Amino acid sequence: MSEATNVGATAGTERGDGEGTTDRNGAPQRRLVRELRAYVGERVLLRGWVHQRRDLGGIQFLHLRDRSGMVQCVFEGVQPPLHESAVQVTGRVVENGKAPGGLEVHGDTLDVISLATVPPPVELAKETFNTNPDTLLEYRHVSVRGLHAQATLKVAAELVRAFRTHLQTLDFTEIFTPKLVAAGAEGGANLFEVDYYGQRAYLAQSPQLYKQIMVAVFERVFETAPVYRAERHHTTRHLAEYLSLDVEFGFIDDDGDVMDLQERLLKAMVDAVGERCSRELAIIGAELPDTTVSFPRITLLEARALVAERYGHETGGKDLDPEAERLVGRWAKEEHGSDFVFVTQYPSAARPFYTYPTGNGLTRGLDLIFRGVEITSGGQRVHEYDVLVRELQARGMDPAAFKGYLDVFQHGMPPHGGFAIGAERLTALLLGIPNIRFARAFPRDGSRLLP
């Protein structure tokens, strides 16, 4: 740490000893805001940022923010530095029911570690999801420090941690697949083309083909990695780059096994957030779904009929439109008390070539809808070489372009299936964030490449 500059003190300069513990230089050991309840009546040393400051007739109130939370510090005759300056405070912890968290620190020294020389472009103390989104995103390098942003990213990190942990307890192996590929996994035009040593290549839409290959190695695999979609439209639910939580596993009986695993996994992830992110949930004011109820299942044809008969919404085509998704989610909540619902048996035209066909124009492809929005897509995959070739040709795709992938299916691939979760979309829906861009630290969309 660089040498601190003292900017004022009202009660001497000796340092508290924090239960007698010191660092290797003999100075009192730093305490985090979340630890202060254990030190009521004692002197502590804190380090963090000036989140907010007020001057009330010679008494200065400074809200200090560190990685664990925020506490009010009270001084007399001290002028706190600009917002977002990095500071060090020593003082005594006292209880105050009117202070944030019920505690405050009566400060005696305030040292500047790193001085902010200009005020932040966004008033972080008032940062909410209702602030002008363009302003927050333009200055994301600073606005990401806000409590709402910090809480959101902490929840997202916990979702990913719980995703890994739960799958590892089920003997899944984490894999790492290429993000520079020769062809898209799902076809279509939403590919980012790149120059790969003079050859045409693409940023990966999905690890789908590789994770299927790896089923023949480990049987059960998962990956957490970014994927890329050159989306032509700007919506509050799409990103050009997002974190995909991918799962694939072999020796399944049918798509029911895929839904069973998804349900157990999502419940474990939500429960982990409830157990480990209570502070973040309180900051955002989010309410978690009830994980004690089962996820209902409904076929696509049944869903179309349901939204028409019950809610008067006609939806055609090969998929559900956003309003139909919302209404199916409403039905699941009204009839089953569930924020989640599976929609199954999508037509072949709506699914990638590797989705298992049932022979009647339908597939064992499925989506999981959460609070009225699709958050996972998956199902059972084709594991027979001849069927894959036929499905590619039926879509006008050249099997030769998938040779490395197809060859695997001539070497004993088991029945298998899987799914992918968009981490940012799940986070946004879980926390009630209206724009998916705020579920990622530095979002990328059709018009944003900075910061």
C-alpha positions in Angstrom: 0.0 0.0 0.0 1.3 3.5 -0.8 2.0 5.9 2.1 -1.3 7.3 3.5 -1.8 11.1 3.9 -3.5 12.2 7.1 -6.3 14.7 6.5 -7.5 15.3 10.0 -8.0 13.8 13.5 -10.0 14.8 16.6 -8.9 12.3 19.2 -5.2 11.5 19.1 -3.3 9.4 16.6 -2.7 6.1 18.4 -4.0 3.1 16.5 -6.4 0.6 17.9 -5.3 -2.9 18.3 -8.4 -4.9 17.2 -8.3 -7.6 19.9 -4.6 -7.3 20.0 -4.1 -8.5 16.4 -1.7 -6.6 14.2 -0.2 -7.0 10.7 3.5 -7.9 10.1 4.5 -4.3 10.6 2.9 -4.1 14.0 -0.1 -1.9 12.8 -3.6 -2.8 13.8 -5.2 -5.3 11.5 -7.8 -4.2 9.0 -11.4 -5.1 9.7 -14.2 -5.4 7.1 -17.5 -3.7 7.5 -19.3 -7.1 7.8 -17.2 -7.9 10.8 -18.0 -4.8 12.9 -20.8 -6.3 14.9 -18.2 -8.4 16.7 -16.2 -5.2 17.7 -18.8 -3.0 19.3 -17.1 -0.7 21.8 -13.7 -1.3 20.4 -11.4 0.6 18.1 -10.9 -0.7 14.5 -9.1 0.1 11.3 -11.1 0.2 8.1 -10.1 0.7 4.5 -12.4 1.4 1.6 -13.9 4.2 -0.6 -15.8 7.4 0.2 -19.3 6.4 -1.0 -21.1 9.4 0.4 -20.4 12.4 2.6 -22.4 15.0 4.5 -21.5 18.0 6.7 -24.1 18.9 9.4 -22.9 21.9 11.4 -19.3 20.9 11.8 -20.0 17.1 12.2 -19.1 15.1 9.1 -20.8 11.9 8.1 -18.8 9.7 5.8 -20.2 6.4 4.3 -17.2 4.1 3.8 -17.7 1.2 1.3 -15.5 -1.9 1.2 -16.0 -5.2 -0.5 -18.2 -6.5 2.2 -20.6 -3.6 2.8 -20.9 0.0 4.0 -20.7 1.8 7.3 -21.3 5.3 8.5 -18.2 7.1 10.0 -18.6 10.2 12.1 -16.0 12.9 12.5 -15.6 16.4 13.9 -13.5 19.0 12.2 -12.5 16.7 9.4 -13.2 17.5 5.7 -13.6 14.1 3.9 -12.0 13.9 0.4 -14.0 13.6 -2.8 -16.3 10.7 -3.4 -14.5 7.5 -4.4 -11.3 8.4 -2.8 -9.7 5.4 -1.2 -9.3 6.0 2.5 -8.3 4.5 5.8 -10.3 5.2 9.0 -9.6 4.3 12.6 -12.3 4.8 15.3 -14.6 3.1 17.8 -17.6 1.0 16.8 -20.8 2.0 18.5 -24.4 1.0 18.0 -26.8 3.5 16.4 -30.2 2.3 15.3 -30.6 5.2 12.8 -27.3 4.4 11.0 -27.2 2.0 8.1 -26.8 -1.5 9.5 -27.4 -0.3 13.1 -23.7 0.6 13.6 -21.4 3.5 13.1 -17.7 4.3 13.7 -16.8 7.3 15.7 -13.7 8.2 13.8 -10.5 9.7 15.2 -8.2 9.5 12.1 -9.0 9.7 8.4 -6.1 9.0 6.0 -6.2 9.3 2.3 -4.7 6.3 0.5 -5.5 7.4 -3.0 -7.2 10.7 -3.7 -10.0 11.1 -6.3 -9.2 14.2 -8.2 -12.5 14.6 -10.0 -16.1 13.8 -8.8 -17.6 10.6 -10.3 -19.6 11.1 -13.5 -22.5 9.2 -11.9 -23.7 9.9 -8.3 -23.2 6.3 -7.0 -25.2 6.9 -3.8 -28.3 7.3 -6.0 -27.4 4.6 -8.6 -30.4 2.4 -9.3 -31.7 0.5 -12.3 -34.0 3.4 -13.0 -31.2 5.8 -13.7 -30.7 6.6 -17.4 -29.3 3.3 -18.7 -27.2 5.1 -21.4 -25.5 7.2 -18.8 -24.8 4.2 -16.5 -23.4 2.2 -19.4 -21.3 5.0 -20.8 -19.6 5.4 -17.5 -19.7 1.8 -16.6 -16.1 1.8 -15.4 -17.2 4.0 -12.5 -20.9 3.1 -12.2 -20.0 -0.6 -11.7 -18.8 0.5 -8.2 -22.4 1.3 -7.1 -24.1 -0.9 -4.5 -26.8 -2.2 -6.9 -24.1 -3.1 -9.5 -21.9 -4.7 -6.9 -24.8 -6.7 -5.5 -25.9 -7.8 -8.9 -22.5 -9.1 -9.9 -22.0 -10.8 -6.5 -25.3 -12.7 -7.1 -24.2 -13.6 -10.6 -20.9 -14.9 -9.2 -22.7 -17.0 -6.7 -25.0 -18.5 -9.3 -21.9 -19.6 -11.3 -20.2 -21.0 -8.2 -23.3 -23.0 -7.2 -23.7 -24.2 -10.8 -20.1 -25.6 -10.6 -20.5 -27.0 -7.1 -23.7 -28.8 -7.7 -22.5 -30.5 -10.9 -19.2 -31.5 -9.4 -21.1 -33.3 -6.6 -22.8 -35.3 -9.4 -19.4 -36.3 -10.8 -19.5 -33.8 -13.8 -16.1 -32.7 -15.2 -15.5 -29.2 -16.2 -14.2 -28.8 -19.8 -12.7 -25.9 -21.8 -13.6 -25.7 -25.5 -12.4 -23.4 -28.4 -14.0 -20.0 -28.9 -12.5 -19.8 -32.4 -14.3 -22.2 -34.7 -14.6 -23.1 -38.3 -18.5 -23.2 -38.4 -21.4 -22.3 -36.3 -23.0 -24.9 -34.0 -26.5 -23.8 -34.9 -26.2 -22.3 -38.4 -27.8 -19.0 -39.1 -26.4 -15.6 -39.8 -25.7 -14.3 -36.3 -22.0 -15.2 -36.4 -19.0 -12.9 -35.8 -16.5 -13.6 -38.5 -12.8 -13.2 -37.8 -9.6 -13.6 -39.8 -7.7 -16.7 -38.5 -4.3 -16.6 -40.1 -5.8 -15.9 -43.5 -8.7 -18.4 -43.0 -12.3 -17.6 -42.3 -13.3 -18.4 -38.7 -16.0 -17.5 -36.3 -16.4 -16.7 -32.6 -18.3 -19.6 -31.1 -22.0 -19.3 -30.8 -22.0 -22.3 -28.4 -19.8 -25.1 -27.2 -22.5 -27.5 -28.2 -20.6 -29.7 -30.7 -17.5 -29.9 -28.4 -19.4 -30.8 -25.3 -21.2 -33.6 -27.1 -17.8 -34.9 -28.2 -16.6 -34.8 -24.6 -19.5 -36.9 -23.4 -17.7 -39.8 -25.0 -14.7 -39.0 -22.7 -16.2 -38.1 -19.3 -20.0 -39.0 -19.8 -20.9 -35.9 -17.7 -19.4 -32.5 -18.6 -20.0 -28.8 -18.1 -18.5 -25.5 -19.1 -18.8 -21.9 -18.0 -17.5 -19.6 -20.8 -18.5 -16.7 -23.0 -20.3 -17.2 -26.3 -21.0 -14.8 -29.1 -24.2 -13.9 -31.0 -24.2 -11.2 -33.7 -27.7 -10.1 -32.7 -29.2 -7.7 -35.2 -31.7 -6.3 -32.8 -31.3 -4.3 -29.6 -33.5 -5.6 -26.8 -33.3 -5.6 -23.0 -32.9 -9.4 -23.0 -30.1 -10.0 -25.5 -26.3 -9.5 -25.5 -23.7 -10.0 -28.2 -21.4 -11.6 -25.6 -22.8 -13.5 -22.6 -21.7 -16.2 -20.1 -23.2 -19.6 -21.1 -23.5 -22.3 -18.4 -23.5 -25.5 -20.5 -24.3 -29.0 -19.4 -24.2 -32.3 -21.3 -24.4 -35.9 -20.1 -24.7 -39.4 -21.5 -26.5 -42.6 -21.0 -29.9 -40.9 -20.5 -33.3 -42.5 -21.1 -35.0 -39.5 -22.7 -35.5 -35.8 -22.3 -37.1 -36.3 -19.0 -33.7 -37.0 -17.5 -32.6 -33.6 -18.9 -35.5 -31.8 -17.2 -34.9 -33.6 -13.9 -31.3 -32.5 -13.8 -32.2 -28.9 -14.8 -34.8 -28.7 -12.0 -32.4 -30.0 -9.3 -29.6 -27.7 -10.6 -31.7 -24.5 -10.7 -33.1 -25.1 -7.3 -29.6 -25.6 -5.9 -28.4 -22.4 -7.5 -31.3 -20.3 -6.2 -31.0 -21.8 -2.7 -27.3 -21.0 -2.7 -28.1 -17.3 -3.5 -30.6 -17.3 -0.6 -28.0 -18.7 1.8 -25.0 -16.6 0.8 -26.3 -13.3 -0.7 -28.8 -12.0 1.9 -27.2 -8.6 1.9 -27.2 -8.3 -1.9 -30.8 -9.4 -2.1 -31.8 -6.7 0.5 -30.0 -4.0 -1.4 -31.8 -4.8 -4.6 -35.1 -5.7 -2.9 -35.3 -9.0 -4.8 -37.6 -11.9 -3.9 -36.4 -15.5 -4.7 -38.7 -18.1 -6.2 -40.1 -20.9 -4.1 -37.8 -23.9 -4.7 -40.0 -26.4 -2.8 -42.5 -26.7 -5.7 -42.0 -28.8 -8.8 -41.5 -27.3 -12.2 -44.7 -28.0 -14.3 -44.2 -29.4 -17.9 -46.3 -28.6 -20.9 -45.9 -29.3 -24.6 -45.6 -26.5 -27.1 -49.0 -27.4 -28.7 -50.6 -27.4 -25.3 -49.0 -24.1 -24.5 -50.4 -22.5 -27.6 -53.9 -23.7 -26.9 -53.6 -22.7 -23.3 -52.7 -19.0 -24.0 -55.4 -18.8 -26.6 -58.2 -20.3 -24.5 -57.3 -18.9 -21.1 -55.8 -15.5 -22.0 -57.0 -14.8 -25.5 -53.6 -14.6 -27.1 -53.1 -16.3 -30.4 -49.5 -17.4 -31.2 -48.4 -19.3 -34.3 -45.1 -20.1 -35.9 -42.6 -22.6 -34.8 -41.9 -21.1 -31.3 -43.6 -19.1 -28.6 -43.5 -15.3 -29.0 -42.5 -13.3 -25.9 -46.1 -12.6 -24.9 -46.9 -16.3 -25.0 -43.9 -17.1 -22.9 -45.1 -14.5 -20.4 -48.6 -16.0 -20.3 -47.3 -19.6 -19.9 -45.2 -18.4 -17.0 -48.3 -16.7 -15.5 -50.2 -20.0 -15.8 -47.4 -21.9 -14.1 -47.5 -19.4 -11.2 -51.3 -19.3 -10.9 -51.9 -23.1 -11.2 -48.8 -24.6 -9.7 -47.2 -21.8 -7.6 -44.0 -22.1 -9.7 -41.9 -19.4 -11.3 -40.5 -22.1 -13.6 -42.2 -24.1 -16.4 -40.8 -26.5 -19.0 -42.2 -26.3 -22.6 -41.5 -29.5 -24.5 -41.8 -31.1 -27.9 -40.7 -28.3 -30.2 -40.9 -28.9 -34.0 -37.8 -29.8 -35.9 -37.9 -26.5 -37.7 -37.4 -24.6 -34.4 -34.5 -26.7 -33.2 -30.9 -27.2 -34.2 -30.0 -30.2 -36.4 -28.7 -32.3 -33.5 -32.0 -32.3 -31.6 -33.5 -35.8 -31.3 -36.5 -36.1 -33.7 -39.5 -38.1 -32.7 -40.6 -39.0 -36.3 -43.8 -36.8 -36.4 -42.2 -33.5 -37.1 -41.5 -32.9 -33.4 -38.4 -33.3 -31.3 -37.3 -33.9 -27.8 -36.2 -30.3 -27.6 -37.3 -28.1 -24.7 -37.1 -24.7 -23.1 -37.3 -23.7 -19.5 -39.2 -20.5 -18.8 -38.6 -18.5 -15.7 -40.9 -15.6 -14.7 -42.2 -15.5 -18.2 -38.9 -15.5 -20.1 -37.0 -18.5 -21.6 -33.7 -19.0 -19.7 -32.5 -22.4 -20.9 -32.8 -24.3 -24.2 -31.9 -28.0 -24.5 -33.2 -31.5 -24.7 -32.1 -34.9 -26.0 -29.5 -35.0 -28.8 -29.2 -37.3 -31.8 -26.5 -39.9 -31.1 -26.7 -41.8 -34.5 -24.5 -40.8 -37.4 -27.0 -41.4 -40.2 -29.7 -39.4 -38.5 -27.4 -36.4 -38.0 -26.4 -36.5 -41.7 -30.0 -36.6 -42.7 -30.9 -33.7 -40.4 -28.1 -31.5 -41.7 -29.1 -32.2 -45.3 -32.7 -31.4 -44.5 -31.6 -28.0 -43.4 -29.5 -27.3 -46.4 -26.3 -27.6 -44.4 -23.2 -29.4 -45.8 -22.2 -32.4 -43.7 -18.6 -32.0 -44.9 -18.4 -28.8 -42.8 -19.1 -30.9 -39.7 -16.8 -33.8 -40.5 -14.8 -33.6 -37.3 -18.0 -33.6 -35.3 -19.8 -36.3 -37.3 -16.9 -38.7 -37.2 -17.4 -39.1 -33.4 -20.8 -40.6 -34.0 -19.2 -43.5 -35.8 -17.4 -44.5 -32.6 -20.1 -45.4 -30.2 -21.9 -42.3 -28.9 -24.4 -43.0 -26.1 -27.9 -41.4 -25.9 -27.2 -38.0 -24.4 -28.7 -34.6 -23.8 -28.1 -31.3 -22.1 -28.9 -27.6 -21.9 -27.4 -24.1 -21.6 -28.3 -21.3 -19.2 -27.6 -17.7 -20.0 -26.1 -16.5 -16.8 -26.9 -12.8 -17.3 -30.6 -13.5 -18.2 -31.0 -15.7 -15.2 -29.4 -13.1 -12.9 -31.6 -10.3 -14.3 -34.8 -12.2 -13.9 -33.9 -13.5 -10.5 -33.2 -9.9 -9.3 -36.0 -8.1 -11.2 -33.5 -6.1 -13.3 -35.3 -4.7 -16.4 -32.2 -4.6 -18.6 -29.9 -7.6 -19.1 -26.9 -5.3 -19.7 -26.8 -4.5 -15.9 -26.3 -8.2 -15.1 -22.8 -8.1 -16.7 -19.9 -5.9 -15.6 -19.0 -4.7 -19.1 -21.8 -5.6 -21.5 -21.4 -5.9 -25.3 -24.3 -5.2 -27.7 -24.7 -4.0 -31.2 -23.6 -0.5 -30.4 -21.3 -0.8 -27.4 -17.6 -1.8 -27.5 -16.4 0.4 -24.6 -15.6 0.5 -21.8 
